[in-house]
Amino acid sequence: MPKVQAEKTAIFPFEDGKVEIRAFLPGDPLTIDAETADVKREYRITESGDLEPIVTALTNRRRNMELTVCRRVVSWDETFLDEDGRPMECNDKNKIKALDGMDGFFGFVNRSGKKIDAAVRKEKEAERKNSGNTPPGSAKAATK
């Protein structure tokens, strides 16, 4: 039976602090791609006179990183300090400040997010196996 994925988070250590990271919901990567990809289509005339499509896809990598950090990071502890040594509130503006000003923050968020995504996938697979339902298109479904 189709079911909307519940939000799953986990706490990961970063330097001396802790960060709560969220698993991507199924639509998150699509939303990020839609907001960061610029697809251009051009056509050129071949020697035979046919039109040949030329597709160029450019990604705004910086914006992709910002959106990833903003969607993934749920909270952090009081060890996250601004340039004046004051604890930073966990909001999108400060998440981008952390992205810019903390060495390795994006890599940490990305790796941690992939770990929790993998755990969610395993959980879904186990749930499917235990329910006896097989997803459409699977080998088991084709033999029914």
Number of C-alpha atoms within 10 A of each C-alpha: 7 5 5 7 11 9 10 14 18 14 16 16 12 15 12 8 12 16 23 18 25 23 23 20 17 11 8 15 15 11 11 17 15 13 14 18 15 12 11 10 9 10 11 11 10 9 7 6 8 10 12 11 11 10 11 10 9 11 14 12 11 10 15 18 19 19 21 19 25 19 19 22 22 18 16 22 15 13 16 21 14 14 9 6 9 11 14 18 16 18 14 16 12 17 25 17 15 20 19 13 13 11 10 13 17 19 13 17 24 15 12 23 24 16 14 19 19 13 14 20 11 12 12 13 14 11 12 14 12 9 10 8 12 15 15 9 8 9 10 11 11 10 6 5
